[in-house]
């Protein structure tokens, strides 16, 4: 049985640095490349983007030794996709970023718990929708998001296999996540 806990990242000195290292390790592993300024500015500026902005937050999952085993960020929608100009805006749409789970801890509920925390944060922050994009070539990713009631808004069918998704959270927080009382679990 493995222990994990979910917590909100704060500026306690060591965990922002550990989080950045974890993220770049996972990006290298999943995508095969390192830091690209165009894509990873929020990671380099983690404190400014997620810790110093009340409309954004960053959640981490830790094992019993406080090693980071999962991450998920939520922030104001800030993309400029022309096809979504009438669908999403900063004030009412949050967007999910940096959803990574260490391979040894996948498919045991950690990602679902992280999403649950992000959805609660978004609802409490008065967002109405949550946007995300994923890739069909990431093992299990599309199925995972669909299982949490995220709907496809655009399948780009491009070389990156990008799929854009959303979930309306304005009326109901959704399924089992409204029943999460404690984000500490044994798996």
mmCIF file of the C-alpha atoms, coordinates in Angstrom:
data_MODEL
# 
_entry.id   MODEL 
# 
loop_
_atom_site.group_PDB 
_atom_site.id 
_atom_site.type_symbol 
_atom_site.label_atom_id 
_atom_site.label_alt_id 
_atom_site.label_comp_id 
_atom_site.label_asym_id 
_atom_site.label_entity_id 
_atom_site.label_seq_id 
_atom_site.pdbx_PDB_ins_code 
_atom_site.Cartn_x 
_atom_site.Cartn_y 
_atom_site.Cartn_z 
_atom_site.occupancy 
_atom_site.B_iso_or_equiv 
_atom_site.pdbx_formal_charge 
_atom_site.auth_seq_id 
_atom_site.auth_comp_id 
_atom_site.auth_asym_id 
_atom_site.auth_atom_id 
_atom_site.pdbx_PDB_model_num 
ATOM 1   C CA . UNK A 1 1   ? 0.000   0.000  0.000   1.00 0.00 ? 1   UNK A CA 1 
ATOM 2   C CA . UNK A 1 2   ? 1.404   3.402  -1.035  1.00 0.00 ? 2   UNK A CA 1 
ATOM 3   C CA . UNK A 1 3   ? 0.706   6.676  0.747   1.00 0.00 ? 3   UNK A CA 1 
ATOM 4   C CA . UNK A 1 4   ? 0.221   10.006 -0.973  1.00 0.00 ? 4   UNK A CA 1 
ATOM 5   C CA . UNK A 1 5   ? -1.046  13.434 -0.069  1.00 0.00 ? 5   UNK A CA 1 
ATOM 6   C CA . UNK A 1 6   ? -2.191  16.354 -2.167  1.00 0.00 ? 6   UNK A CA 1 
ATOM 7   C CA . UNK A 1 7   ? -1.224  19.864 -1.177  1.00 0.00 ? 7   UNK A CA 1 
ATOM 8   C CA . UNK A 1 8   ? -1.238  23.330 -2.633  1.00 0.00 ? 8   UNK A CA 1 
ATOM 9   C CA . UNK A 1 9   ? 2.216   24.490 -3.577  1.00 0.00 ? 9   UNK A CA 1 
ATOM 10  C CA . UNK A 1 10  ? 3.363   27.468 -1.554  1.00 0.00 ? 10  UNK A CA 1 
ATOM 11  C CA . UNK A 1 11  ? 6.472   29.592 -1.481  1.00 0.00 ? 11  UNK A CA 1 
ATOM 12  C CA . UNK A 1 12  ? 8.272   27.655 1.231   1.00 0.00 ? 12  UNK A CA 1 
ATOM 13  C CA . UNK A 1 13  ? 11.577  27.789 -0.583  1.00 0.00 ? 13  UNK A CA 1 
ATOM 14  C CA . UNK A 1 14  ? 12.389  24.200 -1.424  1.00 0.00 ? 14  UNK A CA 1 
ATOM 15  C CA . UNK A 1 15  ? 9.183   22.906 -3.017  1.00 0.00 ? 15  UNK A CA 1 
ATOM 16  C CA . UNK A 1 16  ? 8.978   25.384 -5.911  1.00 0.00 ? 16  UNK A CA 1 
ATOM 17  C CA . UNK A 1 17  ? 12.512  24.312 -6.897  1.00 0.00 ? 17  UNK A CA 1 
ATOM 18  C CA . UNK A 1 18  ? 11.679  20.601 -6.502  1.00 0.00 ? 18  UNK A CA 1 
ATOM 19  C CA . UNK A 1 19  ? 8.508   21.135 -8.513  1.00 0.00 ? 19  UNK A CA 1 
ATOM 20  C CA . UNK A 1 20  ? 10.417  22.725 -11.401 1.00 0.00 ? 20  UNK A CA 1 
ATOM 21  C CA . UNK A 1 21  ? 12.883  19.821 -11.434 1.00 0.00 ? 21  UNK A CA 1 
ATOM 22  C CA . UNK A 1 22  ? 10.035  17.287 -11.416 1.00 0.00 ? 22  UNK A CA 1 
ATOM 23  C CA . UNK A 1 23  ? 8.249   19.076 -14.265 1.00 0.00 ? 23  UNK A CA 1 
ATOM 24  C CA . UNK A 1 24  ? 11.281  19.265 -16.530 1.00 0.00 ? 24  UNK A CA 1 
ATOM 25  C CA . UNK A 1 25  ? 12.085  15.611 -15.812 1.00 0.00 ? 25  UNK A CA 1 
ATOM 26  C CA . UNK A 1 26  ? 8.537   14.627 -16.807 1.00 0.00 ? 26  UNK A CA 1 
ATOM 27  C CA . UNK A 1 27  ? 8.520   16.847 -19.911 1.00 0.00 ? 27  UNK A CA 1 
ATOM 28  C CA . UNK A 1 28  ? 11.766  15.265 -21.079 1.00 0.00 ? 28  UNK A CA 1 
ATOM 29  C CA . UNK A 1 29  ? 10.375  11.788 -20.420 1.00 0.00 ? 29  UNK A CA 1 
ATOM 30  C CA . UNK A 1 30  ? 6.956   12.326 -22.047 1.00 0.00 ? 30  UNK A CA 1 
ATOM 31  C CA . UNK A 1 31  ? 7.879   14.609 -24.942 1.00 0.00 ? 31  UNK A CA 1 
ATOM 32  C CA . UNK A 1 32  ? 11.593  14.047 -25.450 1.00 0.00 ? 32  UNK A CA 1 
ATOM 33  C CA . UNK A 1 33  ? 12.755  17.641 -25.141 1.00 0.00 ? 33  UNK A CA 1 
ATOM 34  C CA . UNK A 1 34  ? 13.862  20.092 -22.454 1.00 0.00 ? 34  UNK A CA 1 
ATOM 35  C CA . UNK A 1 35  ? 13.119  23.721 -21.735 1.00 0.00 ? 35  UNK A CA 1 
ATOM 36  C CA . UNK A 1 36  ? 11.510  25.701 -24.564 1.00 0.00 ? 36  UNK A CA 1 
ATOM 37  C CA . UNK A 1 37  ? 10.827  29.335 -23.548 1.00 0.00 ? 37  UNK A CA 1 
ATOM 38  C CA . UNK A 1 38  ? 7.693   29.581 -25.704 1.00 0.00 ? 38  UNK A CA 1 
ATOM 39  C CA . UNK A 1 39  ? 6.096   26.615 -23.902 1.00 0.00 ? 39  UNK A CA 1 
ATOM 40  C CA . UNK A 1 40  ? 7.617   26.606 -20.424 1.00 0.00 ? 40  UNK A CA 1 
ATOM 41  C CA . UNK A 1 41  ? 7.714   30.214 -19.245 1.00 0.00 ? 41  UNK A CA 1 
ATOM 42  C CA . UNK A 1 42  ? 5.167   29.454 -16.537 1.00 0.00 ? 42  UNK A CA 1 
ATOM 43  C CA . UNK A 1 43  ? 7.488   26.818 -15.069 1.00 0.00 ? 43  UNK A CA 1 
ATOM 44  C CA . UNK A 1 44  ? 10.504  29.124 -15.008 1.00 0.00 ? 44  UNK A CA 1 
ATOM 45  C CA . UNK A 1 45  ? 8.278   31.791 -13.412 1.00 0.00 ? 45  UNK A CA 1 
ATOM 46  C CA . UNK A 1 46  ? 6.334   29.387 -11.186 1.00 0.00 ? 46  UNK A CA 1 
ATOM 47  C CA . UNK A 1 47  ? 6.140   31.741 -8.222  1.00 0.00 ? 47  UNK A CA 1 
ATOM 48  C CA . UNK A 1 48  ? 4.930   34.702 -10.269 1.00 0.00 ? 48  UNK A CA 1 
ATOM 49  C CA . UNK A 1 49  ? 2.408   32.757 -12.344 1.00 0.00 ? 49  UNK A CA 1 
ATOM 50  C CA . UNK A 1 50  ? 0.942   30.393 -9.748  1.00 0.00 ? 50  UNK A CA 1 
ATOM 51  C CA . UNK A 1 51  ? 1.884   31.498 -6.243  1.00 0.00 ? 51  UNK A CA 1 
ATOM 52  C CA . UNK A 1 52  ? 1.489   35.271 -6.502  1.00 0.00 ? 52  UNK A CA 1 
ATOM 53  C CA . UNK A 1 53  ? -1.804  35.287 -8.428  1.00 0.00 ? 53  UNK A CA 1 
ATOM 54  C CA . UNK A 1 54  ? -4.940  34.448 -6.430  1.00 0.00 ? 54  UNK A CA 1 
ATOM 55  C CA . UNK A 1 55  ? -6.774  33.324 -9.587  1.00 0.00 ? 55  UNK A CA 1 
ATOM 56  C CA . UNK A 1 56  ? -4.158  30.610 -10.203 1.00 0.00 ? 56  UNK A CA 1 
ATOM 57  C CA . UNK A 1 57  ? -2.962  27.663 -8.147  1.00 0.00 ? 57  UNK A CA 1 
ATOM 58  C CA . UNK A 1 58  ? -0.576  24.725 -8.323  1.00 0.00 ? 58  UNK A CA 1 
ATOM 59  C CA . UNK A 1 59  ? -1.180  21.344 -6.682  1.00 0.00 ? 59  UNK A CA 1 
ATOM 60  C CA . UNK A 1 60  ? 1.392   18.677 -5.950  1.00 0.00 ? 60  UNK A CA 1 
ATOM 61  C CA . UNK A 1 61  ? 1.091   15.061 -4.876  1.00 0.00 ? 61  UNK A CA 1 
ATOM 62  C CA . UNK A 1 62  ? 3.759   13.751 -2.527  1.00 0.00 ? 62  UNK A CA 1 
ATOM 63  C CA . UNK A 1 63  ? 4.726   10.311 -1.294  1.00 0.00 ? 63  UNK A CA 1 
ATOM 64  C CA . UNK A 1 64  ? 5.430   9.503  2.368   1.00 0.00 ? 64  UNK A CA 1 
ATOM 65  C CA . UNK A 1 65  ? 8.973   10.911 2.016   1.00 0.00 ? 65  UNK A CA 1 
ATOM 66  C CA . UNK A 1 66  ? 7.609   14.169 0.559   1.00 0.00 ? 66  UNK A CA 1 
ATOM 67  C CA . UNK A 1 67  ? 8.955   13.391 -2.914  1.00 0.00 ? 67  UNK A CA 1 
ATOM 68  C CA . UNK A 1 68  ? 6.845   14.972 -5.628  1.00 0.00 ? 68  UNK A CA 1 
ATOM 69  C CA . UNK A 1 69  ? 4.989   12.261 -7.549  1.00 0.00 ? 69  UNK A CA 1 
ATOM 70  C CA . UNK A 1 70  ? 2.385   14.354 -9.359  1.00 0.00 ? 70  UNK A CA 1 
ATOM 71  C CA . UNK A 1 71  ? 1.471   17.901 -10.358 1.00 0.00 ? 71  UNK A CA 1 
ATOM 72  C CA . UNK A 1 72  ? -1.423  19.861 -11.773 1.00 0.00 ? 72  UNK A CA 1 
ATOM 73  C CA . UNK A 1 73  ? -1.700  23.614 -12.305 1.00 0.00 ? 73  UNK A CA 1 
ATOM 74  C CA . UNK A 1 74  ? -4.785  25.732 -12.805 1.00 0.00 ? 74  UNK A CA 1 
ATOM 75  C CA . UNK A 1 75  ? -4.685  29.280 -14.132 1.00 0.00 ? 75  UNK A CA 1 
ATOM 76  C CA . UNK A 1 76  ? -6.721  31.909 -15.901 1.00 0.00 ? 76  UNK A CA 1 
ATOM 77  C CA . UNK A 1 77  ? -7.282  31.057 -19.544 1.00 0.00 ? 77  UNK A CA 1 
ATOM 78  C CA . UNK A 1 78  ? -4.570  32.951 -21.396 1.00 0.00 ? 78  UNK A CA 1 
ATOM 79  C CA . UNK A 1 79  ? -4.321  31.347 -24.814 1.00 0.00 ? 79  UNK A CA 1 
ATOM 80  C CA . UNK A 1 80  ? -4.986  33.195 -28.032 1.00 0.00 ? 80  UNK A CA 1 
ATOM 81  C CA . UNK A 1 81  ? -6.461  30.461 -30.184 1.00 0.00 ? 81  UNK A CA 1 
ATOM 82  C CA . UNK A 1 82  ? -8.531  32.212 -32.835 1.00 0.00 ? 82  UNK A CA 1 
ATOM 83  C CA . UNK A 1 83  ? -11.056 29.375 -32.959 1.00 0.00 ? 83  UNK A CA 1 
ATOM 84  C CA . UNK A 1 84  ? -11.852 29.883 -29.243 1.00 0.00 ? 84  UNK A CA 1 
ATOM 85  C CA . UNK A 1 85  ? -12.044 33.691 -29.144 1.00 0.00 ? 85  UNK A CA 1 
ATOM 86  C CA . UNK A 1 86  ? -15.807 33.606 -28.515 1.00 0.00 ? 86  UNK A CA 1 
ATOM 87  C CA . UNK A 1 87  ? -15.733 30.601 -26.171 1.00 0.00 ? 87  UNK A CA 1 
ATOM 88  C CA . UNK A 1 88  ? -13.241 31.399 -23.437 1.00 0.00 ? 88  UNK A CA 1 
ATOM 89  C CA . UNK A 1 89  ? -12.106 34.440 -21.517 1.00 0.00 ? 89  UNK A CA 1 
ATOM 90  C CA . UNK A 1 90  ? -9.892  35.131 -18.503 1.00 0.00 ? 90  UNK A CA 1 
ATOM 91  C CA . UNK A 1 91  ? -12.715 36.045 -16.160 1.00 0.00 ? 91  UNK A CA 1 
ATOM 92  C CA . UNK A 1 92  ? -14.820 32.931 -16.596 1.00 0.00 ? 92  UNK A CA 1 
ATOM 93  C CA . UNK A 1 93  ? -12.462 30.211 -17.844 1.00 0.00 ? 93  UNK A CA 1 
ATOM 94  C CA . UNK A 1 94  ? -9.686  28.439 -15.977 1.00 0.00 ? 94  UNK A CA 1 
ATOM 95  C CA . UNK A 1 95  ? -7.201  26.233 -17.785 1.00 0.00 ? 95  UNK A CA 1 
ATOM 96  C CA . UNK A 1 96  ? -5.413  23.097 -16.631 1.00 0.00 ? 96  UNK A CA 1 
ATOM 97  C CA . UNK A 1 97  ? -1.666  22.855 -17.124 1.00 0.00 ? 97  UNK A CA 1 
ATOM 98  C CA . UNK A 1 98  ? 1.249   20.703 -16.019 1.00 0.00 ? 98  UNK A CA 1 
ATOM 99  C CA . UNK A 1 99  ? -0.701  17.507 -15.306 1.00 0.00 ? 99  UNK A CA 1 
ATOM 100 C CA . UNK A 1 100 ? 1.998   14.895 -14.710 1.00 0.00 ? 100 UNK A CA 1 
ATOM 101 C CA . UNK A 1 101 ? 2.090   11.727 -12.609 1.00 0.00 ? 101 UNK A CA 1 
ATOM 102 C CA . UNK A 1 102 ? 5.236   9.697  -11.966 1.00 0.00 ? 102 UNK A CA 1 
ATOM 103 C CA . UNK A 1 103 ? 5.003   6.375  -13.826 1.00 0.00 ? 103 UNK A CA 1 
ATOM 104 C CA . UNK A 1 104 ? 5.165   4.335  -10.617 1.00 0.00 ? 104 UNK A CA 1 
ATOM 105 C CA . UNK A 1 105 ? 2.033   6.058  -9.283  1.00 0.00 ? 105 UNK A CA 1 
ATOM 106 C CA . UNK A 1 106 ? -0.264  6.096  -12.322 1.00 0.00 ? 106 UNK A CA 1 
ATOM 107 C CA . UNK A 1 107 ? -3.779  4.676  -12.456 1.00 0.00 ? 107 UNK A CA 1 
ATOM 108 C CA . UNK A 1 108 ? -4.276  4.679  -8.694  1.00 0.00 ? 108 UNK A CA 1 
ATOM 109 C CA . UNK A 1 109 ? -6.343  7.858  -8.267  1.00 0.00 ? 109 UNK A CA 1 
ATOM 110 C CA . UNK A 1 110 ? -3.703  10.546 -7.809  1.00 0.00 ? 110 UNK A CA 1 
ATOM 111 C CA . UNK A 1 111 ? -4.516  12.377 -11.043 1.00 0.00 ? 111 UNK A CA 1 
ATOM 112 C CA . UNK A 1 112 ? -8.227  12.255 -10.215 1.00 0.00 ? 112 UNK A CA 1 
ATOM 113 C CA . UNK A 1 113 ? -7.531  13.712 -6.764  1.00 0.00 ? 113 UNK A CA 1 
ATOM 114 C CA . UNK A 1 114 ? -5.430  16.511 -8.294  1.00 0.00 ? 114 UNK A CA 1 
ATOM 115 C CA . UNK A 1 115 ? -8.181  17.307 -10.801 1.00 0.00 ? 115 UNK A CA 1 
ATOM 116 C CA . UNK A 1 116 ? -10.714 17.317 -7.970  1.00 0.00 ? 116 UNK A CA 1 
ATOM 117 C CA . UNK A 1 117 ? -8.675  19.900 -6.079  1.00 0.00 ? 117 UNK A CA 1 
ATOM 118 C CA . UNK A 1 118 ? -8.312  22.024 -9.226  1.00 0.00 ? 118 UNK A CA 1 
ATOM 119 C CA . UNK A 1 119 ? -12.055 21.850 -9.894  1.00 0.00 ? 119 UNK A CA 1 
ATOM 120 C CA . UNK A 1 120 ? -12.853 22.907 -6.310  1.00 0.00 ? 120 UNK A CA 1 
ATOM 121 C CA . UNK A 1 121 ? -10.372 25.784 -6.572  1.00 0.00 ? 121 UNK A CA 1 
ATOM 122 C CA . UNK A 1 122 ? -11.890 26.856 -9.914  1.00 0.00 ? 122 UNK A CA 1 
ATOM 123 C CA . UNK A 1 123 ? -15.440 26.801 -8.613  1.00 0.00 ? 123 UNK A CA 1 
ATOM 124 C CA . UNK A 1 124 ? -14.422 28.752 -5.492  1.00 0.00 ? 124 UNK A CA 1 
ATOM 125 C CA . UNK A 1 125 ? -12.642 31.265 -7.753  1.00 0.00 ? 125 UNK A CA 1 
ATOM 126 C CA . UNK A 1 126 ? -15.896 31.811 -9.687  1.00 0.00 ? 126 UNK A CA 1 
ATOM 127 C CA . UNK A 1 127 ? -14.762 30.255 -12.946 1.00 0.00 ? 127 UNK A CA 1 
ATOM 128 C CA . UNK A 1 128 ? -17.567 28.795 -15.071 1.00 0.00 ? 128 UNK A CA 1 
ATOM 129 C CA . UNK A 1 129 ? -15.531 26.520 -17.350 1.00 0.00 ? 129 UNK A CA 1 
ATOM 130 C CA . UNK A 1 130 ? -12.254 24.675 -17.313 1.00 0.00 ? 130 UNK A CA 1 
ATOM 131 C CA . UNK A 1 131 ? -10.278 24.363 -20.544 1.00 0.00 ? 131 UNK A CA 1 
ATOM 132 C CA . UNK A 1 132 ? -7.425  21.977 -21.274 1.00 0.00 ? 132 UNK A CA 1 
ATOM 133 C CA . UNK A 1 133 ? -5.633  20.457 -24.187 1.00 0.00 ? 133 UNK A CA 1 
ATOM 134 C CA . UNK A 1 134 ? -4.104  17.016 -24.357 1.00 0.00 ? 134 UNK A CA 1 
ATOM 135 C CA . UNK A 1 135 ? -2.612  14.759 -26.982 1.00 0.00 ? 135 UNK A CA 1 
ATOM 136 C CA . UNK A 1 136 ? -4.011  11.511 -28.354 1.00 0.00 ? 136 UNK A CA 1 
ATOM 137 C CA . UNK A 1 137 ? -0.534  9.971  -28.370 1.00 0.00 ? 137 UNK A CA 1 
ATOM 138 C CA . UNK A 1 138 ? -0.206  10.272 -24.558 1.00 0.00 ? 138 UNK A CA 1 
ATOM 139 C CA . UNK A 1 139 ? -1.115  6.872  -23.168 1.00 0.00 ? 139 UNK A CA 1 
ATOM 140 C CA . UNK A 1 140 ? -4.562  7.009  -21.564 1.00 0.00 ? 140 UNK A CA 1 
ATOM 141 C CA . UNK A 1 141 ? -4.793  10.813 -21.466 1.00 0.00 ? 141 UNK A CA 1 
ATOM 142 C CA . UNK A 1 142 ? -7.856  11.352 -23.666 1.00 0.00 ? 142 UNK A CA 1 
ATOM 143 C CA . UNK A 1 143 ? -9.769  8.528  -21.984 1.00 0.00 ? 143 UNK A CA 1 
ATOM 144 C CA . UNK A 1 144 ? -8.860  9.894  -18.556 1.00 0.00 ? 144 UNK A CA 1 
ATOM 145 C CA . UNK A 1 145 ? -10.235 13.367 -19.263 1.00 0.00 ? 145 UNK A CA 1 
ATOM 146 C CA . UNK A 1 146 ? -13.382 11.963 -20.878 1.00 0.00 ? 146 UNK A CA 1 
ATOM 147 C CA . UNK A 1 147 ? -13.976 9.820  -17.771 1.00 0.00 ? 147 UNK A CA 1 
ATOM 148 C CA . UNK A 1 148 ? -14.050 13.045 -15.730 1.00 0.00 ? 148 UNK A CA 1 
ATOM 149 C CA . UNK A 1 149 ? -16.734 14.568 -17.990 1.00 0.00 ? 149 UNK A CA 1 
ATOM 150 C CA . UNK A 1 150 ? -14.447 16.784 -20.052 1.00 0.00 ? 150 UNK A CA 1 
ATOM 151 C CA . UNK A 1 151 ? -15.839 17.214 -23.566 1.00 0.00 ? 151 UNK A CA 1 
ATOM 152 C CA . UNK A 1 152 ? -13.902 17.559 -26.795 1.00 0.00 ? 152 UNK A CA 1 
ATOM 153 C CA . UNK A 1 153 ? -14.312 20.995 -28.340 1.00 0.00 ? 153 UNK A CA 1 
ATOM 154 C CA . UNK A 1 154 ? -11.773 20.550 -31.130 1.00 0.00 ? 154 UNK A CA 1 
ATOM 155 C CA . UNK A 1 155 ? -9.708  17.640 -32.392 1.00 0.00 ? 155 UNK A CA 1 
ATOM 156 C CA . UNK A 1 156 ? -7.033  19.364 -34.459 1.00 0.00 ? 156 UNK A CA 1 
ATOM 157 C CA . UNK A 1 157 ? -5.900  16.130 -36.082 1.00 0.00 ? 157 UNK A CA 1 
ATOM 158 C CA . UNK A 1 158 ? -2.465  17.745 -36.397 1.00 0.00 ? 158 UNK A CA 1 
ATOM 159 C CA . UNK A 1 159 ? 1.004   16.192 -36.136 1.00 0.00 ? 159 UNK A CA 1 
ATOM 160 C CA . UNK A 1 160 ? 0.977   16.759 -32.341 1.00 0.00 ? 160 UNK A CA 1 
ATOM 161 C CA . UNK A 1 161 ? -2.414  14.990 -32.089 1.00 0.00 ? 161 UNK A CA 1 
ATOM 162 C CA . UNK A 1 162 ? -3.751  17.877 -29.999 1.00 0.00 ? 162 UNK A CA 1 
ATOM 163 C CA . UNK A 1 163 ? -7.272  17.674 -28.618 1.00 0.00 ? 163 UNK A CA 1 
ATOM 164 C CA . UNK A 1 164 ? -8.926  20.665 -26.915 1.00 0.00 ? 164 UNK A CA 1 
ATOM 165 C CA . UNK A 1 165 ? -11.444 19.953 -24.151 1.00 0.00 ? 165 UNK A CA 1 
ATOM 166 C CA . UNK A 1 166 ? -13.649 21.740 -21.641 1.00 0.00 ? 166 UNK A CA 1 
ATOM 167 C CA . UNK A 1 167 ? -15.885 21.127 -18.661 1.00 0.00 ? 167 UNK A CA 1 
ATOM 168 C CA . UNK A 1 168 ? -18.696 23.365 -17.475 1.00 0.00 ? 168 UNK A CA 1 
ATOM 169 C CA . UNK A 1 169 ? -18.439 23.769 -13.689 1.00 0.00 ? 169 UNK A CA 1 
ATOM 170 C CA . UNK A 1 170 ? -20.859 26.656 -13.182 1.00 0.00 ? 170 UNK A CA 1 
ATOM 171 C CA . UNK A 1 171 ? -23.745 24.590 -11.861 1.00 0.00 ? 171 UNK A CA 1 
ATOM 172 C CA . UNK A 1 172 ? -22.304 21.343 -10.574 1.00 0.00 ? 172 UNK A CA 1 
ATOM 173 C CA . UNK A 1 173 ? -18.790 20.603 -9.360  1.00 0.00 ? 173 UNK A CA 1 
ATOM 174 C CA . UNK A 1 174 ? -19.209 17.137 -10.711 1.00 0.00 ? 174 UNK A CA 1 
ATOM 175 C CA . UNK A 1 175 ? -19.230 13.447 -9.900  1.00 0.00 ? 175 UNK A CA 1 
ATOM 176 C CA . UNK A 1 176 ? -17.178 12.039 -7.052  1.00 0.00 ? 176 UNK A CA 1 
ATOM 177 C CA . UNK A 1 177 ? -14.980 15.081 -6.554  1.00 0.00 ? 177 UNK A CA 1 
ATOM 178 C CA . UNK A 1 178 ? -17.631 16.969 -4.644  1.00 0.00 ? 178 UNK A CA 1 
ATOM 179 C CA . UNK A 1 179 ? -17.376 14.209 -2.043  1.00 0.00 ? 179 UNK A CA 1 
ATOM 180 C CA . UNK A 1 180 ? -13.636 14.429 -1.506  1.00 0.00 ? 180 UNK A CA 1 
ATOM 181 C CA . UNK A 1 181 ? -13.191 15.323 2.150   1.00 0.00 ? 181 UNK A CA 1 
ATOM 182 C CA . UNK A 1 182 ? -9.502  14.659 2.517   1.00 0.00 ? 182 UNK A CA 1 
ATOM 183 C CA . UNK A 1 183 ? -6.778  14.509 -0.064  1.00 0.00 ? 183 UNK A CA 1 
ATOM 184 C CA . UNK A 1 184 ? -4.673  11.998 1.826   1.00 0.00 ? 184 UNK A CA 1 
ATOM 185 C CA . UNK A 1 185 ? -5.053  8.431  0.673   1.00 0.00 ? 185 UNK A CA 1 
ATOM 186 C CA . UNK A 1 186 ? -3.526  5.025  0.749   1.00 0.00 ? 186 UNK A CA 1 
ATOM 187 C CA . UNK A 1 187 ? -3.252  3.162  -2.527  1.00 0.00 ? 187 UNK A CA 1 
# 
